[in-house]
Amino acid sequence: MHWNQQVSRLAAALCLATVIVSCRTTEPASEQVDDAWITTKIHSKYIADPDVKELDISVTTEEGVVYLTGRVSRLDQRTEAERLAAETEGVRSVVNHIQVGDKTD
């Protein structure tokens, strides 16, 4: 995927995340945007990191708390995804629900 396509996808994701979050919360609008921005920044970090860019990890942010879900094949991938999220500006904490191993485990 070309860089400009990635930027376009991130911009669309930010808009969509803002709409979705605003429909399901009583948070002030500024905090909703902050949460959507945090989620977008984390997705950007994942795309830039060769160890996690191809992984299927879902990121949700609520009031600065980041929730990670999905499945990875190795523990180091789970750890790297959590580290990238935790080091993102505005993140208060990370709740890592990423599963490690095959779906049959």
C-alpha positions, 0 to 999 in steps of 0.5 A: 500500500502506498503512503498516500493510501495509508494516510487517507485510510488513517484520516477516514478511520479518525473521522469514523472513530469520532462519529462512533465514539460520539454516538456511544458516550457522554464524554465531552466532545474534546475528550472524544476527539482526544480518544479518536486521535489516540486510536489513530496515532496507535494505528499509525505506529502499528502501520510503521512497525514491521513487527505488528503492521500485518497483525489483526489488532483492534484498538479502542480508546475510552477516556485515555484508556486503550483496549487492545484485542485480537490474536497474534502468533507470538508473545513478542508481537503482543508485547510490542503492540502494548508497548507502542500503545503505552508510549503514545501521548495521551494514553493513561493505561493499556488493557491488553486482551490480545490472545497469543497462539492459534485459534485452536489454543 
